[in-house]
Protein backbone atom coordinates (compact mmCIF):
# COMPACT_ATOMS: atom_id res chain seq x y z
CA UNK A 1 0.00 0.00 0.00
CA UNK A 2 1.26 3.48 -0.89
CA UNK A 3 2.45 5.70 1.94
CA UNK A 4 -0.11 8.29 3.05
CA UNK A 5 0.55 11.87 1.98
CA UNK A 6 -0.24 14.30 4.80
CA UNK A 7 -1.33 17.79 3.73
CA UNK A 8 -1.98 20.75 6.03
CA UNK A 9 -4.65 23.06 4.59
CA UNK A 10 -5.17 26.65 5.74
CA UNK A 11 -8.91 26.51 6.42
CA UNK A 12 -9.11 30.23 7.20
CA UNK A 13 -7.21 31.62 4.20
CA UNK A 14 -8.77 33.15 1.11
CA UNK A 15 -11.85 35.08 0.08
CA UNK A 16 -14.09 32.01 0.23
CA UNK A 17 -12.84 30.45 3.47
CA UNK A 18 -13.76 28.35 5.26
CA UNK A 19 -16.65 27.07 3.12
CA UNK A 20 -14.93 26.49 -0.24
CA UNK A 21 -11.67 25.43 1.42
CA UNK A 22 -13.36 22.74 3.51
CA UNK A 23 -15.41 21.54 0.52
CA UNK A 24 -12.24 21.30 -1.58
CA UNK A 25 -10.49 19.32 1.15
CA UNK A 26 -13.44 16.92 1.39
CA UNK A 27 -13.49 16.49 -2.38
CA UNK A 28 -9.77 15.67 -2.30
CA UNK A 29 -9.99 12.91 0.32
CA UNK A 30 -13.06 11.48 -1.40
CA UNK A 31 -11.13 11.40 -4.68
CA UNK A 32 -7.95 9.71 -3.44
CA UNK A 33 -7.29 7.30 -0.56
CA UNK A 34 -3.59 8.21 -0.49
CA UNK A 35 -4.07 11.66 1.06
CA UNK A 36 -4.91 12.79 4.57
CA UNK A 37 -5.87 16.44 5.13
CA UNK A 38 -5.25 18.41 8.32
CA UNK A 39 -7.62 21.38 8.30
CA UNK A 40 -5.89 24.11 10.32
CA UNK A 41 -7.95 26.95 11.76
CA UNK A 42 -10.77 27.71 14.17
CA UNK A 43 -12.16 24.31 15.15
CA UNK A 44 -15.83 25.24 15.76
CA UNK A 45 -16.11 26.92 12.35
CA UNK A 46 -14.39 24.04 10.55
CA UNK A 47 -16.57 21.45 12.31
CA UNK A 48 -19.70 23.29 11.26
CA UNK A 49 -18.61 23.12 7.61
CA UNK A 50 -17.48 19.49 7.79
CA UNK A 51 -20.88 18.45 9.14
CA UNK A 52 -22.33 19.21 5.70
CA UNK A 53 -20.37 16.43 4.00
CA UNK A 54 -19.63 12.71 3.99
CA UNK A 55 -15.98 11.67 3.90
CA UNK A 56 -13.64 8.98 5.29
CA UNK A 57 -12.96 10.23 8.86
CA UNK A 58 -9.52 8.60 8.99
CA UNK A 59 -8.44 10.94 6.17
CA UNK A 60 -9.49 14.18 7.81
CA UNK A 61 -8.31 15.89 10.99
CA UNK A 62 -8.85 19.34 12.49
CA UNK A 63 -5.94 21.24 14.05
CA UNK A 64 -7.12 24.25 16.03
CA UNK A 65 -5.46 27.61 15.37
CA UNK A 66 -7.07 30.70 16.86
CA UNK A 67 -5.44 33.46 14.83
CA UNK A 68 -5.87 34.42 11.19
CA UNK A 69 -3.30 36.40 9.16
CA UNK A 70 -5.23 38.87 7.04
CA UNK A 71 -4.15 39.78 3.51
CA UNK A 72 -3.31 43.40 4.37
CA UNK A 73 -1.02 42.63 7.31
CA UNK A 74 2.77 43.13 6.96
CA UNK A 75 3.96 39.54 6.32
CA UNK A 76 7.12 39.48 8.44
CA UNK A 77 5.42 41.04 11.45
CA UNK A 78 2.39 38.76 11.11
CA UNK A 79 4.55 35.61 10.99
CA UNK A 80 6.44 36.73 14.11
CA UNK A 81 3.45 37.82 16.16
CA UNK A 82 0.72 35.37 15.19
CA UNK A 83 2.29 32.06 16.20
CA UNK A 84 -1.15 30.52 16.65
CA UNK A 85 -2.35 31.43 13.15
CA UNK A 86 -3.42 28.83 10.61
CA UNK A 87 -0.51 29.73 8.31
CA UNK A 88 2.25 29.62 10.93
CA UNK A 89 0.93 26.48 12.62
CA UNK A 90 0.70 24.70 9.26
CA UNK A 91 4.23 25.73 8.32
CA UNK A 92 5.60 24.23 11.53
CA UNK A 93 3.72 21.00 10.82
CA UNK A 94 5.67 20.76 7.56
CA UNK A 95 8.96 21.79 9.19
CA UNK A 96 8.55 19.19 11.96
CA UNK A 97 7.68 16.39 9.54
CA UNK A 98 4.06 16.02 10.67
CA UNK A 99 2.90 16.98 7.18
CA UNK A 100 4.46 16.62 3.74
CA UNK A 101 2.86 19.74 2.30
CA UNK A 102 0.91 22.91 3.05
CA UNK A 103 -1.82 24.48 0.90
CA UNK A 104 -3.14 28.02 1.41
CA UNK A 105 -5.31 30.57 -0.38
CA UNK A 106 -4.41 33.14 2.27
CA UNK A 107 -1.91 36.01 2.41
CA UNK A 108 0.66 35.51 -0.35
CA UNK A 109 3.26 37.55 1.53
CA UNK A 110 2.85 35.52 4.71
CA UNK A 111 3.04 32.24 2.80
CA UNK A 112 6.23 33.32 1.01
CA UNK A 113 7.89 34.62 4.17
CA UNK A 114 6.78 31.64 6.25
CA UNK A 115 8.00 29.20 3.63
CA UNK A 116 11.52 30.60 3.70
CA UNK A 117 11.76 31.47 7.42
CA UNK A 118 9.95 28.46 8.93
CA UNK A 119 10.10 25.60 6.43
CA UNK A 120 13.50 26.76 5.15
CA UNK A 121 15.35 26.50 1.85
CA UNK A 122 17.09 23.45 0.47
CA UNK A 123 20.85 23.89 0.84
CA UNK A 124 22.21 25.65 -2.23
CA UNK A 125 18.92 27.21 -3.34
CA UNK A 126 19.38 30.98 -3.49
CA UNK A 127 15.73 32.04 -3.89
CA UNK A 128 12.67 29.74 -4.00
CA UNK A 129 10.41 30.69 -6.95
CA UNK A 130 6.61 30.58 -7.03
CA UNK A 131 5.77 28.36 -9.99
CA UNK A 132 2.21 28.10 -11.33
CA UNK A 133 1.22 25.78 -14.16
CA UNK A 134 -0.39 27.79 -16.98
CA UNK A 135 -2.38 26.37 -19.92
CA UNK A 136 -1.46 26.79 -23.56
CA UNK A 137 -2.94 25.61 -26.84
CA UNK A 138 -1.66 22.04 -26.58
CA UNK A 139 -0.88 21.49 -22.90
CA UNK A 140 0.68 23.38 -20.00
CA UNK A 141 3.84 25.29 -19.11
CA UNK A 142 5.45 26.10 -15.78
CA UNK A 143 6.02 29.83 -15.17
CA UNK A 144 8.70 30.71 -12.64
CA UNK A 145 9.00 33.04 -10.92
CA UNK A 146 5.57 34.66 -10.75
CA UNK A 147 5.51 36.26 -7.31
CA UNK A 148 8.34 35.49 -4.90
CA UNK A 149 11.35 37.39 -6.27
CA UNK A 150 10.60 40.69 -8.00
CA UNK A 151 14.33 41.23 -8.50
CA UNK A 152 16.51 38.26 -9.39
CA UNK A 153 20.10 37.54 -10.40
CA UNK A 154 21.17 35.52 -13.47
CA UNK A 155 22.33 32.63 -11.27
CA UNK A 156 18.88 32.48 -9.70
CA UNK A 157 17.19 32.27 -13.10
CA UNK A 158 19.43 29.30 -13.85
CA UNK A 159 18.29 27.61 -10.65
CA UNK A 160 14.66 28.35 -11.55
CA UNK A 161 15.25 26.58 -14.87
CA UNK A 162 16.72 23.50 -13.18
CA UNK A 163 13.99 23.23 -10.55
CA UNK A 164 11.27 23.86 -13.11
CA UNK A 165 12.67 21.12 -15.35
CA UNK A 166 12.61 18.64 -12.47
CA UNK A 167 9.00 19.54 -11.68
CA UNK A 168 7.73 19.32 -15.27
CA UNK A 169 9.46 16.02 -15.94
CA UNK A 170 8.50 14.30 -12.69
CA UNK A 171 5.06 15.75 -11.88
CA UNK A 172 3.62 16.68 -15.29
CA UNK A 173 5.40 13.89 -17.17
CA UNK A 174 7.10 15.94 -19.92
CA UNK A 175 10.38 14.31 -20.84
CA UNK A 176 13.34 16.63 -21.44
CA UNK A 177 11.19 19.78 -20.99
CA UNK A 178 12.02 22.80 -23.16
CA UNK A 179 13.26 25.78 -21.14
CA UNK A 180 12.63 29.29 -22.46
CA UNK A 181 13.79 32.67 -21.14
CA UNK A 182 10.91 35.17 -21.22
CA UNK A 183 12.17 38.16 -23.18
CA UNK A 184 11.17 41.01 -25.52
CA UNK A 185 12.69 39.37 -28.58
CA UNK A 186 13.84 35.98 -29.85
CA UNK A 187 17.40 37.06 -30.67
CA UNK A 188 20.15 36.16 -28.21
CA UNK A 189 21.29 39.76 -27.74
CA UNK A 190 17.81 41.11 -26.87
CA UNK A 191 16.65 42.11 -23.40
CA UNK A 192 17.83 43.94 -20.31
CA UNK A 193 20.97 43.34 -18.27
CA UNK A 194 19.40 40.42 -16.41
CA UNK A 195 18.30 38.44 -19.47
CA UNK A 196 21.52 39.18 -21.37
CA UNK A 197 23.58 37.78 -18.50
CA UNK A 198 21.23 34.85 -17.87
CA UNK A 199 21.12 33.72 -21.51
CA UNK A 200 24.67 32.23 -21.72
CA UNK A 201 24.24 30.55 -18.32
CA UNK A 202 21.10 28.79 -19.54
CA UNK A 203 22.58 28.05 -22.97
CA UNK A 204 25.68 26.39 -21.53
CA UNK A 205 23.92 24.37 -18.82
CA UNK A 206 23.96 20.64 -19.74
CA UNK A 207 21.23 19.74 -17.22
CA UNK A 208 18.47 21.64 -19.04
CA UNK A 209 17.02 21.71 -22.56
CA UNK A 210 17.32 25.43 -23.29
CA UNK A 211 15.50 26.60 -26.44
CA UNK A 212 16.31 30.32 -26.24
CA UNK A 213 14.25 33.44 -25.69
CA UNK A 214 10.44 33.29 -25.69
CA UNK A 215 8.29 36.32 -26.43
CA UNK A 216 5.05 36.83 -24.51
CA UNK A 217 2.88 36.29 -27.61
CA UNK A 218 4.38 32.81 -28.05
CA UNK A 219 3.61 31.66 -24.49
CA UNK A 220 -0.06 30.72 -25.22
CA UNK A 221 1.17 28.74 -28.25
CA UNK A 222 3.33 26.48 -26.08
CA UNK A 223 6.77 27.79 -27.10
CA UNK A 224 8.38 26.26 -23.99
CA UNK A 225 7.52 23.88 -21.15
CA UNK A 226 9.43 25.86 -18.52
CA UNK A 227 9.25 29.67 -18.70
CA UNK A 228 11.96 31.46 -16.71
CA UNK A 229 11.83 35.10 -15.56
CA UNK A 230 11.95 37.27 -12.45
CA UNK A 231 8.68 37.68 -10.54
CA UNK A 232 7.89 41.17 -11.85
CA UNK A 233 7.70 39.92 -15.42
CA UNK A 234 6.14 36.60 -14.42
CA UNK A 235 3.34 38.19 -12.45
CA UNK A 236 2.49 40.55 -15.32
CA UNK A 237 2.41 37.59 -17.75
CA UNK A 238 0.23 35.52 -15.41
CA UNK A 239 -2.28 38.29 -14.70
CA UNK A 240 -2.51 39.22 -18.38
CA UNK A 241 -3.21 35.61 -19.36
CA UNK A 242 -5.91 35.33 -16.70
CA UNK A 243 -7.48 38.63 -17.73
CA UNK A 244 -7.49 37.86 -21.45
CA UNK A 245 -8.93 34.37 -20.83
CA UNK A 246 -11.73 35.83 -18.72
CA UNK A 247 -12.49 38.54 -21.27
CA UNK A 248 -12.60 36.06 -24.17
CA UNK A 249 -14.99 33.77 -22.31
CA UNK A 250 -17.30 36.72 -21.62
CA UNK A 251 -17.21 37.80 -25.27
CA UNK A 252 -17.92 34.26 -26.49
CA UNK A 253 -20.88 33.90 -24.14
CA UNK A 254 -22.26 37.30 -25.14
CA UNK A 255 -21.91 36.46 -28.84
CA UNK A 256 -23.74 33.17 -28.42
CA UNK A 257 -26.68 34.88 -26.77
CA UNK A 258 -26.95 37.74 -29.29
CA UNK A 259 -29.63 36.21 -31.54
CA UNK A 260 -31.94 33.23 -31.89
CA UNK A 261 -29.65 31.65 -34.49
CA UNK A 262 -26.58 32.03 -32.26
CA UNK A 263 -28.49 30.55 -29.31
CA UNK A 264 -29.38 27.47 -31.36
CA UNK A 265 -25.75 27.19 -32.46
CA UNK A 266 -24.62 27.57 -28.86
CA UNK A 267 -26.67 24.52 -27.84
CA UNK A 268 -24.95 22.46 -30.53
CA UNK A 269 -21.38 23.47 -29.67
CA UNK A 270 -21.81 23.76 -25.89
CA UNK A 271 -20.36 20.33 -24.92
CA UNK A 272 -17.23 20.75 -27.09
CA UNK A 273 -16.79 24.40 -26.10
CA UNK A 274 -17.15 23.62 -22.41
CA UNK A 275 -14.45 20.95 -22.64
CA UNK A 276 -12.14 23.29 -24.56
CA UNK A 277 -12.56 26.19 -22.13
CA UNK A 278 -12.01 23.82 -19.19
CA UNK A 279 -8.47 23.25 -20.45
CA UNK A 280 -7.75 26.98 -20.15
CA UNK A 281 -9.01 27.24 -16.57
CA UNK A 282 -6.21 27.65 -14.03
CA UNK A 283 -8.45 25.98 -11.43
CA UNK A 284 -7.86 22.65 -13.14
CA UNK A 285 -4.15 22.63 -12.31
CA UNK A 286 -4.15 23.51 -8.63
CA UNK A 287 -1.98 26.12 -6.97
CA UNK A 288 1.58 27.32 -7.44
CA UNK A 289 4.30 25.40 -5.57
CA UNK A 290 7.08 27.37 -3.91
CA UNK A 291 9.99 25.29 -5.21
CA UNK A 292 13.28 24.81 -3.39
CA UNK A 293 12.01 24.50 0.18
CA UNK A 294 12.59 21.60 2.60
CA UNK A 295 8.89 20.79 2.33
CA UNK A 296 6.16 21.54 -0.19
CA UNK A 297 4.28 24.84 0.12
CA UNK A 298 1.48 25.50 -2.39
CA UNK A 299 -0.13 28.92 -2.83
CA UNK A 300 -3.55 29.04 -4.49
CA UNK A 301 -5.51 32.07 -5.69
CA UNK A 302 -7.11 34.16 -2.95
CA UNK A 303 -10.43 33.70 -4.74
CA UNK A 304 -10.03 29.91 -4.96
CA UNK A 305 -13.14 27.77 -5.12
CA UNK A 306 -13.37 24.16 -3.98
CA UNK A 307 -12.07 22.71 -7.27
CA UNK A 308 -8.75 24.58 -7.02
CA UNK A 309 -8.30 23.60 -3.36
CA UNK A 310 -9.05 19.98 -4.29
CA UNK A 311 -6.55 19.95 -7.14
CA UNK A 312 -3.92 21.73 -5.03
CA UNK A 313 -4.18 19.01 -2.39
CA UNK A 314 -4.04 16.23 -4.98
CA UNK A 315 -0.94 17.66 -6.68
CA UNK A 316 0.91 17.15 -3.39
CA UNK A 317 0.65 13.39 -3.92
CA UNK A 318 2.74 13.43 -7.10
CA UNK A 319 5.21 15.85 -5.52
CA UNK A 320 5.94 13.40 -2.70
CA UNK A 321 5.76 10.18 -4.69
CA UNK A 322 8.12 11.53 -7.35
CA UNK A 323 10.56 12.73 -4.66
CA UNK A 324 10.77 16.22 -6.15
CA UNK A 325 12.74 17.69 -3.24
CA UNK A 326 15.31 14.91 -3.43
CA UNK A 327 15.76 15.55 -7.15
CA UNK A 328 16.14 19.29 -6.57
CA UNK A 329 18.76 18.57 -3.88
CA UNK A 330 20.66 16.44 -6.39
CA UNK A 331 20.61 19.34 -8.87
CA UNK A 332 22.01 21.68 -6.24
CA UNK A 333 24.83 19.23 -5.49
CA UNK A 334 25.75 19.27 -9.20
CA UNK A 335 26.26 23.04 -8.97
CA UNK A 336 28.84 22.78 -6.19
Secondary structure per residue as TSV (DSSP state, phi and psi in degrees):
chain	resnum	aa	ss	phi	psi
A	1	X	-	360.0	138.2
A	2	X	-	-65.5	146.9
A	3	X	-	-68.5	138.5
A	4	X	-	-66.2	139.4
A	5	X	E	-101.0	117.5
A	6	X	E	-96.1	123.7
A	7	X	E	-124.4	122.0
A	8	X	E	-84.6	130.9
A	9	X	E	-120.5	127.9
A	10	X	E	-72.7	97.7
A	11	X	T	-72.3	-15.7
A	12	X	T	-103.9	-3.3
A	13	X	-	-93.1	138.8
A	14	X	S	108.4	162.9
A	15	X	T	-66.2	-27.2
A	16	X	T	-110.6	19.3
A	17	X	T	-82.5	150.8
A	18	X	T	-89.7	-8.2
A	19	X	H	-53.7	-58.9
A	20	X	H	-69.3	-32.7
A	21	X	H	-65.6	-47.4
A	22	X	H	-63.9	-43.4
A	23	X	H	-60.3	-43.1
A	24	X	H	-62.9	-39.3
A	25	X	H	-65.0	-42.5
A	26	X	H	-62.4	-44.4
A	27	X	H	-60.5	-36.1
A	28	X	H	-66.8	-48.3
A	29	X	H	-70.1	-28.6
A	30	X	H	-73.4	-23.2
A	31	X	H	-86.7	-25.3
A	32	X	-	-147.6	124.8
A	33	X	T	-76.4	-8.1
A	34	X	T	-84.9	-5.7
A	35	X	E	-117.3	139.4
A	36	X	E	-119.5	131.7
A	37	X	E	-106.8	133.4
A	38	X	E	-107.5	106.0
A	39	X	E	-81.4	115.1
A	40	X	E	-105.9	123.7
A	41	X	E	160.6	-159.9
A	42	X	-	-73.9	113.2
A	43	X	H	-56.0	-47.0
A	44	X	H	-59.6	-39.7
A	45	X	H	-68.0	-42.8
A	46	X	H	-65.3	-43.0
A	47	X	H	-59.5	-42.0
A	48	X	H	-60.0	-40.1
A	49	X	H	-71.6	-42.2
A	50	X	H	-63.5	-29.8
A	51	X	T	-63.1	-14.0
A	52	X	T	-81.0	-12.3
A	53	X	-	-126.0	163.6
A	54	X	-	-110.0	133.5
A	55	X	-	-161.1	160.6
A	56	X	-	-69.9	112.2
A	57	X	G	-60.5	-27.7
A	58	X	G	-71.2	-10.5
A	59	X	G	-104.6	8.6
A	60	X	E	-138.6	135.0
A	61	X	E	-144.7	143.5
A	62	X	E	-101.5	133.1
A	63	X	E	-118.1	115.6
A	64	X	E	-72.7	133.2
A	65	X	-	-141.3	121.9
A	66	X	-	-77.4	-37.4
A	67	X	B	-88.9	157.2
A	68	X	-	-130.7	129.9
A	69	X	-	-87.6	117.2
A	70	X	-	-81.7	156.8
A	71	X	T	-58.3	-37.8
A	72	X	T	-81.9	-4.1
A	73	X	S	-75.7	143.8
A	74	X	-	-59.3	120.8
A	75	X	H	-56.1	-49.3
A	76	X	H	-62.6	-45.1
A	77	X	H	-64.4	-40.7
A	78	X	H	-64.4	-42.8
A	79	X	H	-62.7	-38.2
A	80	X	H	-72.6	-40.5
A	81	X	H	-88.0	-33.6
A	82	X	-	-101.3	71.2
A	83	X	T	-67.7	-24.4
A	84	X	T	-100.7	27.7
A	85	X	B	-87.5	160.5
A	86	X	H	-63.8	-34.7
A	87	X	H	-70.3	-50.7
A	88	X	H	-64.7	-44.0
A	89	X	H	-62.6	-40.6
A	90	X	H	-65.2	-41.6
A	91	X	H	-59.8	-41.8
A	92	X	H	-68.6	-28.8
A	93	X	H	-65.1	-36.3
A	94	X	H	-72.6	-45.6
A	95	X	H	-58.8	-40.8
A	96	X	T	-84.8	1.1
A	97	X	T	83.3	5.7
A	98	X	S	-72.8	-29.7
A	99	X	-	-130.2	151.6
A	100	X	S	-86.5	-24.6
A	101	X	E	-153.3	163.0
A	102	X	E	-134.5	133.0
A	103	X	E	-121.8	131.8
A	104	X	E	-146.6	140.9
A	105	X	-	-104.7	10.8
A	106	X	S	-82.6	-156.4
A	107	X	-	-52.6	117.2
A	108	X	H	-61.6	-44.2
A	109	X	H	-59.0	-45.2
A	110	X	H	-65.7	-38.6
A	111	X	H	-65.7	-42.4
A	112	X	H	-66.6	-44.8
A	113	X	H	-66.3	-47.2
A	114	X	H	-61.3	-38.3
A	115	X	I	-60.3	-43.6
A	116	X	I	-78.9	-39.6
A	117	X	I	-79.9	-40.4
A	118	X	I	-94.6	-58.6
A	119	X	I	-68.1	-42.0
A	120	X	-	88.1	153.9
A	121	X	B	-85.7	149.7
A	122	X	-	-63.9	140.0
A	123	X	T	-56.6	126.8
A	124	X	T	101.3	-19.3
A	125	X	-	-80.1	121.3
A	126	X	S	-75.6	-49.7
A	127	X	S	-144.2	117.3
A	128	X	-	-68.2	129.1
A	129	X	-	-94.8	149.9
A	130	X	E	-88.1	125.6
A	131	X	E	-130.8	87.6
A	132	X	E	-80.0	150.0
A	133	X	E	-86.2	129.9
A	134	X	E	-120.6	141.9
A	135	X	E	-79.3	149.3
A	136	X	E	-134.8	-174.0
A	137	X	T	-61.1	-27.7
A	138	X	T	-127.3	11.7
A	139	X	E	167.5	-135.9
A	140	X	E	-138.8	157.6
A	141	X	E	-126.2	160.9
A	142	X	E	-107.4	123.8
A	143	X	E	-105.7	117.7
A	144	X	E	-148.2	125.4
A	145	X	-	-101.3	153.7
A	146	X	S	-124.7	4.1
A	147	X	S	-173.7	-8.7
A	148	X	S	-94.0	-34.4
A	149	X	-	-131.4	92.6
A	150	X	S	-63.6	-35.0
A	151	X	S	-114.4	133.8
A	152	X	-	-138.3	159.5
A	153	X	-	-101.2	159.4
A	154	X	H	-54.1	-41.2
A	155	X	H	-62.7	-32.1
A	156	X	H	-72.2	-37.0
A	157	X	H	-62.4	-36.2
A	158	X	H	-63.6	-42.8
A	159	X	H	-64.8	-38.9
A	160	X	H	-57.2	-43.3
A	161	X	H	-62.3	-42.1
A	162	X	H	-66.9	-46.7
A	163	X	H	-66.6	-39.6
A	164	X	H	-63.8	-37.8
A	165	X	H	-65.0	-41.4
A	166	X	H	-60.7	-45.5
A	167	X	H	-64.1	-47.9
A	168	X	I	-65.6	-36.8
A	169	X	I	-73.6	-42.1
A	170	X	I	-86.8	-37.8
A	171	X	I	-93.2	-45.9
A	172	X	I	-87.5	-23.2
A	173	X	-	87.6	22.5
A	174	X	-	-94.3	113.1
A	175	X	T	-74.2	137.6
A	176	X	T	47.8	57.9
A	177	X	-	-59.6	140.4
A	178	X	E	-77.2	128.8
A	179	X	E	-105.1	127.1
A	180	X	E	-122.5	144.2
A	181	X	E	-96.1	117.6
A	182	X	E	-66.8	124.7
A	183	X	-	-151.2	175.4
A	184	X	S	-92.4	3.2
A	185	X	-	-164.9	159.1
A	186	X	S	-81.3	-23.1
A	187	X	S	-68.2	148.1
A	188	X	T	-60.8	-33.8
A	189	X	T	-84.4	-2.7
A	190	X	-	-75.1	158.7
A	191	X	S	112.9	-172.8
A	192	X	-	-95.7	-173.3
A	193	X	H	-59.4	-39.2
A	194	X	H	-63.0	-51.6
A	195	X	H	-69.1	-33.7
A	196	X	H	-65.6	-36.5
A	197	X	H	-79.0	-32.4
A	198	X	H	-74.1	-32.4
A	199	X	H	-52.8	-54.9
A	200	X	H	-63.5	-31.6
A	201	X	H	-62.7	-44.3
A	202	X	H	-69.8	-41.8
A	203	X	H	-62.5	-36.5
A	204	X	T	-96.7	9.5
A	205	X	-	-90.3	116.0
A	206	X	T	-73.1	-15.6
A	207	X	T	-82.9	-7.9
A	208	X	S	-126.5	160.2
A	209	X	E	-103.3	80.4
A	210	X	E	-79.6	129.4
A	211	X	E	-112.7	7.0
A	212	X	E	101.1	-164.5
A	213	X	E	-73.5	148.1
A	214	X	E	-127.9	124.1
A	215	X	-	-82.3	154.8
A	216	X	H	-57.1	-37.0
A	217	X	H	-67.5	-20.1
A	218	X	H	-90.5	-10.5
A	219	X	H	-61.8	-47.7
A	220	X	T	-66.1	-14.7
A	221	X	T	-90.8	0.1
A	222	X	T	80.0	38.4
A	223	X	-	-65.0	-24.7
A	224	X	-	-152.2	156.6
A	225	X	S	-88.2	-30.5
A	226	X	E	-123.0	119.5
A	227	X	E	-108.4	118.2
A	228	X	E	-107.2	132.3
A	229	X	-	-169.0	168.2
A	230	X	-	-78.2	164.0
A	231	X	H	-64.3	-28.7
A	232	X	H	-60.8	-50.8
A	233	X	H	-66.4	-44.8
A	234	X	H	-61.0	-39.6
A	235	X	H	-69.0	-38.2
A	236	X	H	-63.3	-44.7
A	237	X	H	-60.0	-47.8
A	238	X	H	-61.3	-48.2
A	239	X	H	-67.2	-35.9
A	240	X	H	-64.7	-43.9
A	241	X	H	-61.2	-43.2
A	242	X	H	-64.4	-42.3
A	243	X	H	-66.4	-44.4
A	244	X	H	-64.9	-41.6
A	245	X	H	-59.9	-45.7
A	246	X	H	-63.4	-41.3
A	247	X	H	-65.8	-40.8
A	248	X	H	-64.4	-41.7
A	249	X	H	-62.2	-42.7
A	250	X	H	-61.4	-44.0
A	251	X	H	-65.0	-40.5
A	252	X	H	-63.0	-45.7
A	253	X	H	-62.5	-43.2
A	254	X	H	-63.5	-41.8
A	255	X	H	-63.8	-37.4
A	256	X	H	-71.5	-21.3
A	257	X	T	-100.9	7.8
A	258	X	S	-78.2	-20.3
A	259	X	S	-154.3	169.6
A	260	X	H	-63.0	-41.8
A	261	X	H	-61.9	-44.4
A	262	X	H	-66.6	-32.4
A	263	X	H	-66.7	-40.9
A	264	X	H	-64.5	-42.6
A	265	X	H	-63.2	-37.5
A	266	X	H	-60.9	-39.7
A	267	X	H	-62.1	-36.1
A	268	X	H	-73.1	-38.8
A	269	X	H	-94.8	-5.6
A	270	X	H	-53.3	-49.3
A	271	X	H	-58.8	-47.2
A	272	X	H	-66.8	-40.5
A	273	X	H	-66.3	-41.1
A	274	X	H	-61.1	-42.2
A	275	X	H	-66.6	-39.5
A	276	X	H	-65.8	-47.4
A	277	X	H	-65.8	-29.9
A	278	X	H	-59.5	-36.9
A	279	X	T	-66.7	-20.3
A	280	X	T	-98.8	7.1
A	281	X	-	-89.0	124.2
A	282	X	G	-66.2	-21.0
A	283	X	G	-59.9	-29.7
A	284	X	G	-69.1	-17.7
A	285	X	G	-109.8	4.4
A	286	X	-	78.4	-163.1
A	287	X	-	-91.3	-172.4
A	288	X	E	-100.0	120.0
A	289	X	E	-73.7	145.8
A	290	X	E	-95.1	97.5
A	291	X	T	-77.3	148.1
A	292	X	T	96.4	9.7
A	293	X	B	-97.1	166.7
A	294	X	S	-73.2	-9.1
A	295	X	S	-148.3	166.7
A	296	X	E	-84.3	128.6
A	297	X	E	-122.1	125.5
A	298	X	E	-120.0	124.7
A	299	X	E	-105.4	122.3
A	300	X	-	-104.0	168.0
A	301	X	-	-58.3	146.0
A	302	X	T	-61.6	-27.1
A	303	X	T	-95.5	17.7
A	304	X	-	-54.8	137.2
A	305	X	-	-97.6	179.5
A	306	X	H	-56.4	-38.6
A	307	X	H	-63.0	-37.4
A	308	X	H	-73.5	-37.1
A	309	X	H	-62.5	-46.3
A	310	X	H	-55.6	-51.7
A	311	X	H	-69.0	-29.8
A	312	X	H	-67.0	-39.9
A	313	X	H	-66.5	-44.5
A	314	X	H	-67.9	-29.4
A	315	X	H	-68.6	-19.6
A	316	X	H	-67.2	-25.2
A	317	X	H	-64.8	-51.3
A	318	X	H	-62.6	-37.5
A	319	X	H	-58.9	-44.2
A	320	X	H	-75.3	-46.4
A	321	X	H	-64.6	-31.4
A	322	X	T	-88.7	2.5
A	323	X	T	53.2	50.4
A	324	X	H	-60.4	-44.2
A	325	X	H	-62.7	-39.2
A	326	X	H	-63.1	-39.2
A	327	X	H	-69.4	-36.7
A	328	X	H	-66.4	-39.7
A	329	X	H	-59.5	-41.4
A	330	X	H	-63.8	-37.0
A	331	X	H	-64.1	-40.1
A	332	X	H	-67.7	-32.9
A	333	X	H	-65.6	-37.2
A	334	X	H	-63.1	-27.5
A	335	X	H	-71.6	-31.9
A	336	X	-	-71.4	360.0
